[in-house]
């Protein structure tokens, strides 16, 4: 089914009596129209936001989410991004979301935080959860919403965006389940953020901007919406990593894709899994060396760059034949339930040797920059 058809049919505005408008209304002053870029968004009705300047309309999807994509034609690449990541959302989160209630959510957030603390994940290490109380936090590329829900649990004023309708609804549900929640989730494009200049204390994005059509434009938009001296906390993939040179690069050569397509395209085609509900493969994946990161983030002051995320399953043969998994199970390691809410299944966490090697050959850059 066409993505825009999905938006117009599956995400129709809810009935008036199902809406609790204070969630979206509380964010109105932060919004700007994604079509004309004026701070003229108003609440037209319980089903509709409208721009007073250009008269464009934006549907409210439920009590804490709305469609704030520009009403202009979307590129083929962005449509493919929506289709692919919508497919993975169904694979990872649909069954979990169906039975989710507040108690289950709080339990799984605790599991996730424990797992992230052990793995030194960006979401708990660089984000410094205890400092989030009262801060305006934007998450770009919210996925299933677990990270945004964790930040909200620690008192942040959370706004989440994703370009994928399914992921917006998954995030919306989790934010709405938390006690005292006023977090919102918007269907939006990171290359054209529907927010005023200098709106946020922190912009957080975990493994998303390198999958966008124009990563440079996303980084510019992050800079624009940050308050002076505010921080962006980002994860982007590392070029100088074991996973890239010993696995992905080798696959690119063997399949000859490396000779047929630009890097972002062949990397997209061989990463992030396979579609189940459609045929669209991942259209974009980028990797960055330290020098490339410095160039990409040249407008910012770089506070810290740290590598993490390595395990032996990222290597050829070992990963293909699940040798690492078998050995760790024999050694008594058990999958951590914290993986369910973020990866769709329990995760077999890295032993200490892999955590040590991650700082040198990990696939993820943990980035903190200041405006």
Buried (B, 14 or more C-beta within 10 A) or exposed (E): EEBBEBBEEEBEBBEEEEBEBEBBEEBEEBBBBBBBBEBBBEEBEBBBBBBEBEEBBBBBBBBBBBBBBBBEEBEEBBBBBBBBBBBBBBBBBBEBBEEBEEEEBBEBBBBBBBBBBBBBBBBBBBBEBEEBEEBBBBBBBBBBBBBBBBBBBBBBBBBBBBBBBBBBBBBBBBBBBBEEBBBBBBBBBBBBBBBBEEBBBBBBBBBBBBBBBBBEBBBEBBBBBBBEEBBBBBBBBBBBBBBBEBBBBBBBEEEEBBEEBEBBBBBBBBBBEEBEBEEBBBBBBBBBBBEEBEEBBEEBEBEEBBBBBBBBBBBEEBBEEEBBBEEBEEEEBEBBBBBBBBBBEBBBBBBEEBBEBBEEBBBBBBBBBEB
